[in-house]
Amino acid sequence: MKIFLLGFMGAGKSYWGKQLADVWDLPFYDLDDVIVEAEEMAISDIFATKGEDYFREKESMLLRELSKQDKFLISCGGGTPCFEDNMDFMNERGITIWINPSVPTMVERLSRKKAKRPLIQDLDDEELAVFVERKLAERLPFYQQSKHIIASDDISLETFTKNIDHA
């Protein structure tokens, strides 16, 4: 089983990725963590010193490298599907699942962890809501290509197991 979890910041990709990988006995990778480890610097520092183009190329290369395994669950960064033909690549290689909670839910989650996210750390809650809505609208054409979409604020492990044939 090859699974790619997609969604915006605060959707729950890392949280659910760990849970599902454990239940389904799959190696788990948080793509952002893999990049941080490979580059030996924070994502904000990669953006600041090497630029977004470098980051996206590295992200795409590592995504393809991890995907060579027989089974895995990868929690992708929020922008991963939008660059380097990554969405087509993931759909060809495995099961794509878009976790799509409501904007208010993502804003509430993100407002608690702004300090860890350089793109939003200086935004107040109202600006954060506008940012999420605008960025999400840009990414929708990519996210909507997912094989499975879980659009709910109230999801559980059962939500995934009922909706995804993981045999």
N, C-alpha and C positions, 0 to 999 in steps of 0.2 A: 504494500500500500504506500502510495506517494501522495502526500497531502500538503497543500499550500494554503495557509490561512491568510486572508487579505482583509483589509479594512483601514479606516482612518485611525489617527492617534486616539487613544482612549476607547477603542472599540472592544478591547479585551483579547487581542490576538496572543499576547505573551501568556496571559493567565490561562486561557483555554487551551493554548498550545501545549503547555506543560501537563495539564489535566488529561487531555486526549492522548498525548504521547504515552503517558503512563498507563492509561486504560487499554489502549490498543497496542501496547508494547512496541513502540516505534522510537527510533533515535530522534531527539528533539533538538532543533536549532532555532534560535532567535537570530535572524539574519543581521539585525543591527549589532547584536553582541559579537557575532562572528567577524564583522567588519572592524569593530573596535579592537578585538583581539589581534586581527591580522595587521592592522595599522598601528597598534600600540598607542592610540590616542582617541579621545572622545569624538563622537560624530560632529559636535559643534566645532571642534578644533580642525577636523578634516575639512569641513565646509569653509572655515575661515582661512586656512593655510593653503589648501590644495584646490578648493572650489567644488561646486556641485557637480560639474561634469566629471571630474576625477572620481568623486564619491559614487556617482551613478554607474560609471564604468566598472569600478571595483565591486559594487553591489551586484551587478549583472554577472560578472565573472565568477564571484563566489556562489551565487545562486546556481549557476550552471555546474560548478564543481560539486556542490553538495548534492545536486540532482542526479549525479551518476550512480548513487547508491541504489540498492534494490528496494529499500524501504526507508521512509523518513516522514517527519512532520516539520515543516518549516513555517515559522511565523515571520512573515515578510514585513518590511518597513511600509509605512503608509503610502509612500510614493513608488515603491518597487514595481507595481503593475504598469505604471505610466511611462516607463522609459525602456529603451533598448529592446523593444519587442518582447519584453518579459512576460506580458499577459499571454501572448500566443504561445510562447515557450512553455509556460506553466500548464496551460490547457492541453498542450500536446503530451506532456510528460506525466500528468497526474490529475488529482482531484483538487479543484480550486473552490474554496469556501469563503464567501464574503460575509463577515460578521458586521451587521449594519444596525446598530442600536440607534435610537433617536438622537437628534442633535443636542437637545437639553441633557440627555444622559451623558453623552461624550463631553460636553462642556463642563458638567458637574465633576466628572472624573478628572478632567484635565486641570481644572482650577485648583485642585488639591496637589497637583504635581508639576506646577508650572516651572519651578526652579530647575527641574531636570530636563526641560525641553526648551532649547535655545530659541526656537521659532516663536514661542508664545510667552516666554518668561516675563516680558515687559507689558503684556496686555492685561487690562482690567477685564472683568467678567463679560461686560457688554461687548468690548472689542474682541474678546475671545470667541463669543458666539458668532459674530460677523465673520471672523477669520475662518472658523470651522465651516460655516455655511458656504462661503466663497470657495475655499479649497476643496471641499467635498463635491461641489458642483463641477469643478474642473476635472476631478478624478472619476466621477460617475460613469462616463463612457467606458472606462477601463474596468472598474469594479463590476459593472453590469454584465460583463462577459463571463463572470464566474459561473461554474457549473452548478453551484449550490449557493443560495442566498438565505441567510438567517437574519431576518429583520424583526428584531424584538428586543425589548429591554429586559425581559425576564426569560433568560435561557438557562439551561442546565445541561449536564452531560447527556441526558436523555434526548434533549433537543437535537444534538448531533447524531446520536446513534439511531434515532428514528428517521432522520432526514438523509443520512449518508450511508450508502451501501459500501461498507469498508471491507467486504470479504475479498 
